[in-house]
Amino acid sequence: MDADVTDPAVLRLASPVSPPDGPRLCAELTRLAAAGATEIVCDVSALHTPQLAAVEALSRLRLTARRTGCHLRLHHPTPQLRALLELTGLAEPLGLGEAP
């Protein structure tokens, strides 16, 4: 276990997100959790034109965070990403709730 993992740990999504990115991101989240992180901040600010691959990756990350006992929080979601997550029913599970 790494003692130098800061809480919250940061996981950044790069654009564009492709289907193979989901498992890789989940493996990174699992590694952060195993190193002692209890809160993961997922920086999604680069997702200016989000697609369903990004939604799938975020959904997988949410499930992985739950399985590892971590709290996942999205940081800087664009209005487009918020709208897509709302449309798919994932805004609330990902902690977005109402738009600011």
LINRA-V706763 format. One record per pair of residues at least 12 apart in sequence whose ideal C-beta (glycine too) atoms are under 10 Angstrom apart, sorted by the first residue. I is the first residue (numbers start at 1). J is the second residue. Records with the same first field share a line. If there is no record, write none. Layout:
# LINRA-V706763
I=J + J
This chain:
# LINRA-V706763
1=34 + 35 + 36
2=31 + 32 + 34 + 35 + 36 + 37
3=35 + 36
4=35 + 36
5=31 + 32 + 33 + 34 + 35 + 36 + 37 + 38
6=36 + 37 + 39
7=32 + 36 + 37 + 38 + 39 + 40 + 41 + 70 + 71
8=32 + 37 + 38 + 39 + 40 + 41 + 42 + 70 + 71 + 72 + 73 + 75
9=28 + 29 + 31 + 32 + 33 + 35 + 36 + 37 + 38 + 39 + 40 + 41 + 42 + 70
10=32 + 37 + 39 + 40 + 41 + 42 + 43 + 75
11=25 + 26 + 28 + 29 + 32 + 37 + 40 + 41 + 42 + 43 + 44 + 61 + 65 + 72 + 75
12=25 + 28 + 41 + 42 + 43 + 44 + 45 + 46 + 75
13=25 + 42 + 43 + 44 + 45 + 46 + 47 + 50 + 54 + 57 + 58 + 61 + 74 + 81
14=43 + 46 + 47
15=44 + 45 + 46 + 47 + 48 + 49 + 50 + 51 + 54
16=46 + 47 + 48 + 49 + 50 + 51 + 53 + 54
17=44 + 46 + 47 + 50 + 51 + 52 + 53 + 54 + 55 + 56 + 57 + 58
18=51 + 53 + 54 + 57
19=52 + 53 + 56 + 57
20=53 + 57
21=53 + 54 + 56 + 57 + 60
22=53 + 54 + 56 + 57 + 58 + 59 + 60 + 61 + 64
23=57 + 60 + 64
24=57
25=42 + 57 + 58 + 60 + 61 + 64
26=57 + 60 + 61 + 62 + 63 + 64 + 65 + 67 + 68
27=64
28=40 + 61 + 64
29=42 + 60 + 61 + 62 + 64 + 65 + 67 + 68 + 70 + 72
30=64 + 65 + 67 + 68 + 70
31=68
32=65 + 68 + 70
33=64 + 65 + 67 + 68 + 69 + 70
34=68
37=65 + 68 + 69 + 70 + 71
38=65 + 68 + 69 + 70 + 71
39=65 + 70 + 71 + 72 + 73
40=61 + 64 + 65 + 68 + 70 + 71 + 72 + 73
41=71 + 72 + 73 + 74 + 75 + 76
42=57 + 58 + 61 + 62 + 65 + 72 + 73 + 74 + 75 + 76 + 77 + 94 + 95
43=74 + 75 + 76 + 77
44=57 + 58 + 74 + 75 + 76 + 77 + 78 + 81 + 82 + 85 + 94
45=74 + 75 + 76 + 77 + 78 + 81
46=76 + 78
47=74 + 76 + 77 + 78 + 80 + 81 + 84
48=78 + 80 + 81
49=78 + 80 + 81 + 84
50=77 + 78 + 80 + 81 + 82 + 83 + 84 + 85
51=81 + 84
52=84 + 88
54=81 + 84 + 85
55=81 + 84 + 85 + 87 + 88 + 90 + 94
56=88 + 90
58=72 + 74 + 77 + 81 + 84 + 85 + 88 + 90 + 93 + 94
59=85 + 88 + 89 + 90 + 93 + 94
61=74 + 94
62=74 + 90 + 93 + 94 + 95
63=93
65=94
66=93
71=95
72=93 + 94 + 95
73=94 + 95 + 96
74=91 + 94 + 95 + 96
77=91 + 94 + 96 + 99 + 100
79=99 + 100
81=94 + 96
82=94 + 96 + 97 + 98 + 99 + 100
83=99
86=98 + 99
